[in-house]
Amino acid sequence: MNAKVLSILVAIVVVVGGLAAYFAMTPMYSSTVTMSTSAKVFPDLADKINDVALVRVKNAGGETIVKKSDKGWGLESRGGYPVEFEKVKEALMSLADLVALETKTSKPDMYARLGVEDITQAGATSKVVTLEDAGGKALASLIVGKDAGNAGSKAQVYVRRAGEAASLLAEGRTSPSWSFPTDAMTWVKRELTAFDSGRVKGAIFVHPDGSSVVVDRPSSKEVNYRVADLPAGKELSSPGAANSAAGALAYVSFEDVKPAGELKDAIPSGFAEYRTFDGLRLNVQLSKVGEKTWGVLTATYEAPVLGEGEQPDPISRPAADVQKEAADLSAKWSGWAFLIPDFKAKQFATTMDDLLKKDEPAGENKEGETPTLPPGDSILTPPK
């Protein structure tokens, strides 16, 4: 082999070796580049978490704002109705803990595949989560896309920092796709009432025409409620016909809420009052707005009136406990109107017809006439 040929072969070996070394250190072209080390999506957010005063969640369908005030966190679109602090805390920490695993596509025409397109784009499924301080300065803003599954105890999600082209595969203890809901009512605890229905002594249901229905029982040992002023010749559909209506307030969740002062164009549609054996008095004033029923609730305490030698019902709680219960409920309900589910609204507006056998028409109380119970005293009378 002459010197010229040998030098050519050496040059080829050097070039090939150099290319091999280059490709060994450089991944083939792809829209995905693995990050050398995992990094927080928002590295400084954990240190600023206590500065967050507003959470803005926006998608193509609208915007939900959760705002901090001197009374705590509340829904801005619902007059500041209280939001659970733990729910806000969990949401904020889910963003502060979010770690970027991989850089994904930076091509706008590929964003929709990951769900990180601009929310103004037609058919967008993404949402934008923005955290602001009390002065309105954005502390973090993130376009949240599709969930990418779980890796052990971690949730993975596609995201894109607002204003940046590159999308990311991120991982955290919870996914911001569900810790920042766009449905305003998902932020609040929707339980309106929750107590043992066995405490209820009786209830009265008053209708706009002045008619009313009274149900009652003399003792908690009685399973079924009596119905006052049962029309002559009529009978209940079953011995426990009134039990469902009497226990309707035991658990109620609401569908929406607004300040009571904003309940405009409402038509009064009924009134329900419940009293327990131990003195708790719960009132529900019903109003119709279109086909929907809204309720304004109040809670008070009135010491049970006992006859000579009569003992409190065995399930009665101490007066101090019931007084506190009434005060807590008043604080929770005062100033608010709640959208009542249709099936609950029907129970709060129980009529005599609802309780009688359906093979015969039901009688009605004459306007202004107070129903009378079968033997045994009732503590319930229609409101004036």
LINCORZI-V189849 format. One record per run of one state. SS is the DSSP state (2 for helix, 1 for strand, 0 for the rest). FROM is the first residue (numbers start at 1). TO is the last residue. If there is no record, write none. Layout:
ss->(SS & SS)
from->(FROM & FROM)
to->(TO & TO)
This chain:
ss->(0 & 2 & 0 & 1 & 0 & 2 & 0 & 1 & 0 & 1 & 0 & 1 & 2 & 0 & 1 & 0 & 2 & 0 & 1 & 0 & 2 & 0 & 1 & 0 & 1 & 0 & 1 & 0 & 1 & 0 & 2 & 0 & 2 & 0 & 1 & 0 & 2 & 1 & 0 & 1 & 0 & 1 & 0 & 1 & 0 & 2 & 0 & 2 & 1 & 2 & 0 & 1 & 0 & 1 & 0 & 1 & 0 & 2 & 0 & 1 & 0 & 2 & 0 & 2 & 1 & 0)
from->(1 & 3 & 26 & 33 & 41 & 45 & 52 & 54 & 60 & 62 & 70 & 72 & 76 & 79 & 81 & 83 & 85 & 97 & 99 & 104 & 108 & 115 & 127 & 133 & 138 & 152 & 154 & 162 & 168 & 173 & 176 & 180 & 184 & 188 & 191 & 195 & 197 & 200 & 207 & 212 & 217 & 226 & 228 & 236 & 237 & 243 & 247 & 248 & 251 & 260 & 263 & 267 & 277 & 280 & 290 & 292 & 302 & 319 & 334 & 336 & 341 & 342 & 349 & 352 & 356 & 357)
to->(2 & 25 & 32 & 40 & 44 & 51 & 53 & 59 & 61 & 69 & 71 & 75 & 78 & 80 & 82 & 84 & 96 & 98 & 103 & 107 & 114 & 126 & 132 & 137 & 151 & 153 & 161 & 167 & 172 & 175 & 179 & 183 & 187 & 190 & 194 & 196 & 199 & 206 & 211 & 216 & 225 & 227 & 235 & 236 & 242 & 246 & 247 & 250 & 259 & 262 & 266 & 276 & 279 & 289 & 291 & 301 & 318 & 333 & 335 & 340 & 341 & 348 & 351 & 355 & 356 & 384)
